[in-house]
Amino acid sequence: MRLLAALLGAVLLLAGCSTSKDAVPSGGEFTFVAPGGKTTILYDPPSARGPVTNFSGESLLRPGETVGLESYPGKVVVLNLWGSWCGPCRTEAPDLQFIQDQTAQAGVAVLGLDLRDDRNAAADFVRDRGLTFDSIFDNPGRVLSRLRGYPRNAVPSTIVLDKQHRVAAVYLLPIRVSEVIPLVQRLAAEA
């Protein structure tokens, strides 16, 4: 019985050390930490945000060309993880296009990250929905792995980056335009 109590205590101690209230280590790159059941995580003030760096891959729309965050300097980026095989992604895609259309003049860009997909199916998905924003084609998940700790099965999900490409928000469910547009407008207006 004492052994069981000691093991349980050790497990609880380790569990307490492995989680955090925020997902950004001080002064470091963004590292995702399980949000304790939250599906929307906001990082404010700006000093609480961690940057995403070295995030690029092959363009879905222009095979052989590279697209990534460096393609959008000084812009707020709505980074959406999707796949043509994902039912909720089909519903969410027009909303992402609407966000792109409504906020591009304010300095906001949508960038997709197409995961675990067939290139032809993904291209058909984009064409059939009239999507004009680019996506990184990431069949093997190598680009996604650069988001340390981010769940590989969180599709669809959306990460909103401020103008310095620091994580300002994470949505682990399909986005709501009524939430995202005010957020990206606020971020675009930040100094």
Backbone torsions as a table, in degrees:
resi	resn	phi	psi	omega
1	MET	NA	-40.5	178.1
2	ARG	-64.7	-38.6	179.4
3	LEU	-62.6	-43.1	178.2
4	LEU	-62.4	-43.3	179.0
5	ALA	-63.7	-40.8	179.4
6	ALA	-65.8	-42.6	178.0
7	LEU	-63.7	-43.1	178.6
8	LEU	-62.1	-41.6	177.5
9	GLY	-62.3	-41.8	179.4
10	ALA	-64.9	-41.2	178.5
11	VAL	-62.8	-45.1	179.5
12	LEU	-63.5	-39.7	178.4
13	LEU	-62.7	-46.0	179.0
14	LEU	-65.0	-39.3	179.3
15	ALA	-63.9	-39.4	178.2
16	GLY	-64.9	-31.1	179.9
17	CYS	-80.2	-19.6	-173.0
18	SER	-94.3	-4.4	180.0
19	THR	-118.9	164.9	-178.3
20	SER	-149.0	157.9	177.7
21	LYS	-76.4	-24.0	176.8
22	ASP	-124.0	164.6	-173.6
23	ALA	-105.7	16.5	-176.4
24	VAL	-128.2	115.3	175.9
25	PRO	-70.1	146.3	-179.0
26	SER	-57.2	126.0	174.3
27	GLY	72.4	7.2	-177.5
28	GLY	-116.4	-178.3	176.0
29	GLU	-69.7	162.6	178.4
30	PHE	-60.7	131.2	172.1
31	THR	-132.0	122.3	-178.1
32	PHE	-77.5	135.0	175.5
33	VAL	-123.6	137.4	-178.8
34	ALA	-48.5	128.9	-171.4
35	PRO	-85.8	16.2	177.2
36	GLY	62.7	40.2	176.9
37	GLY	92.3	-9.2	178.8
38	LYS	-71.9	146.2	175.8
39	THR	-110.7	-11.1	173.4
40	THR	-128.7	124.6	-179.5
41	ILE	-124.9	122.5	178.9
42	LEU	-109.8	139.5	-179.7
43	TYR	-113.5	98.7	177.0
44	ASP	-139.4	143.2	4.6
45	PRO	-74.4	176.0	-179.5
46	PRO	-53.8	-28.8	179.3
47	SER	-66.7	-14.1	178.6
48	ALA	-87.0	-0.9	-175.5
49	ARG	-94.4	139.2	174.7
50	GLY	-105.6	143.7	-177.4
51	PRO	-78.9	153.2	170.5
52	VAL	-107.1	123.9	-177.8
53	THR	-125.9	163.7	176.5
54	ASN	51.1	51.2	-175.4
55	PHE	-120.0	94.9	178.9
56	SER	-156.9	165.2	178.1
57	GLY	-169.8	-172.0	-177.7
58	GLU	-71.0	133.5	178.0
59	SER	-66.9	135.0	174.5
60	LEU	-69.6	-39.2	-175.5
61	LEU	-80.2	-25.0	-178.8
62	ARG	-131.0	78.1	-178.3
63	PRO	-51.7	138.7	-179.3
64	GLY	92.9	-17.1	177.7
65	GLU	-100.3	152.7	179.4
66	THR	-99.8	138.9	174.1
67	VAL	-133.5	146.8	178.9
68	GLY	-176.8	-168.2	-177.2
69	LEU	-61.1	-32.2	179.3
70	GLU	-65.2	-15.2	176.4
71	SER	-75.1	-10.2	-174.9
72	TYR	-129.7	57.0	-178.2
73	PRO	-64.2	134.6	177.2
74	GLY	70.8	10.6	-179.8
75	LYS	-109.0	148.4	167.8
76	VAL	-71.6	134.5	-178.4
77	VAL	-121.2	127.6	173.3
78	VAL	-97.8	103.3	-176.0
79	LEU	-96.1	113.2	-176.0
80	ASN	-111.1	128.2	176.7
81	LEU	-93.1	124.4	-174.1
82	TRP	-148.7	170.0	172.7
83	GLY	-153.8	147.5	-179.6
84	SER	-65.7	-20.5	-179.2
85	TRP	-82.3	-5.9	-172.3
86	CYS	-95.7	114.2	-179.7
87	GLY	-56.6	-51.5	179.2
88	PRO	-61.9	-25.3	177.8
89	CYS	-65.7	-32.1	179.2
90	ARG	-64.7	-38.3	179.0
91	THR	-74.1	-36.8	-174.6
92	GLU	-77.4	-28.6	-174.2
93	ALA	-54.3	-47.0	178.6
94	PRO	-62.7	-32.3	177.8
95	ASP	-66.7	-39.3	177.7
96	LEU	-66.1	-39.8	176.6
97	GLN	-63.7	-39.8	177.9
98	PHE	-61.5	-43.9	177.6
99	ILE	-60.7	-44.5	177.9
100	GLN	-58.3	-48.5	-177.3
101	ASP	-64.9	-40.0	-174.6
102	GLN	-80.0	-22.4	-171.3
103	THR	-120.2	-1.9	-177.6
104	ALA	-58.2	-40.8	-179.3
105	GLN	-64.6	-23.4	-179.8
106	ALA	-86.9	-0.9	179.3
107	GLY	93.6	33.8	180.0
108	VAL	-118.1	140.2	177.3
109	ALA	-132.3	144.2	172.6
110	VAL	-100.0	134.9	175.9
111	LEU	-132.4	125.4	178.7
112	GLY	-91.5	157.1	171.1
113	LEU	-127.9	100.4	-176.3
114	ASP	-83.4	118.4	-172.2
115	LEU	-113.3	145.3	172.3
116	ARG	45.8	52.6	-171.4
117	ASP	-130.8	160.8	169.8
118	ASP	-88.0	131.7	-175.7
119	ARG	-57.0	-43.3	-178.9
120	ASN	-65.7	-41.5	178.2
121	ALA	-63.9	-41.4	179.3
122	ALA	-64.9	-43.5	179.3
123	ALA	-63.4	-39.8	176.2
124	ASP	-62.7	-41.9	178.9
125	PHE	-57.2	-48.1	-179.5
126	VAL	-63.7	-48.4	-178.0
127	ARG	-63.6	-46.1	-177.6
128	ASP	-63.1	-28.0	-178.1
129	ARG	-99.9	-0.6	178.6
130	GLY	64.3	34.7	-178.9
131	LEU	-77.3	132.2	-179.3
132	THR	-106.0	-12.9	178.3
133	PHE	-80.5	150.6	-177.0
134	ASP	-82.9	163.0	175.3
135	SER	-137.2	148.7	170.9
136	ILE	-84.8	128.3	176.7
137	PHE	-85.9	112.4	-172.5
138	ASP	-130.0	59.8	-179.7
139	ASN	-53.7	-48.5	-177.0
140	PRO	-80.4	-7.4	179.2
141	GLY	81.4	16.1	-179.3
142	ARG	-67.9	-38.6	179.5
143	VAL	-69.2	-44.2	178.3
144	LEU	-57.6	-35.3	-178.1
145	SER	-63.9	-16.4	177.5
146	ARG	-72.9	-16.0	173.1
147	LEU	-88.5	87.7	-172.3
148	ARG	-53.9	127.4	176.3
149	GLY	81.6	-5.8	-176.5
150	TYR	-71.2	133.3	-177.0
151	PRO	-64.8	130.2	-178.2
152	ARG	-72.0	-18.4	-176.8
153	ASN	-100.6	9.3	-178.2
154	ALA	-88.0	72.4	179.8
155	VAL	-127.9	124.2	0.0
156	PRO	-80.4	152.7	168.2
157	SER	-152.1	161.8	-174.1
158	THR	-137.3	135.7	176.8
159	ILE	-117.9	123.1	179.3
160	VAL	-101.2	124.7	-178.5
161	LEU	-108.2	139.8	176.9
162	ASP	-76.0	-174.8	-174.9
163	LYS	-64.9	-20.3	177.0
164	GLN	-95.7	8.9	179.8
165	HIS	61.1	40.0	170.9
166	ARG	-100.1	145.1	-176.9
167	VAL	-70.4	116.8	178.9
168	ALA	-100.8	-26.3	-179.3
169	ALA	-160.0	150.9	174.2
170	VAL	-131.4	129.8	175.8
171	TYR	-116.0	115.5	-177.6
172	LEU	-92.6	7.7	174.9
173	LEU	-130.2	172.3	175.3
174	PRO	-54.5	142.8	-176.6
175	ILE	-73.9	161.0	170.9
176	ARG	-117.3	123.7	-178.6
177	VAL	-53.9	-39.8	-177.4
178	SER	-64.2	-19.1	175.9
179	GLU	-94.6	-40.6	-171.5
180	VAL	-76.3	-41.9	-177.4
181	ILE	-60.5	-48.6	177.9
182	PRO	-61.1	-36.1	178.8
183	LEU	-64.1	-49.6	-176.8
184	VAL	-68.6	-31.8	175.9
185	GLN	-65.8	-41.2	178.0
186	ARG	-64.2	-43.3	179.9
187	LEU	-65.2	-39.2	179.9
188	ALA	-65.5	-27.1	-179.6
189	ALA	-86.7	-8.8	179.5
190	GLU	-66.2	147.5	178.7
191	ALA	-67.4	NA	NA
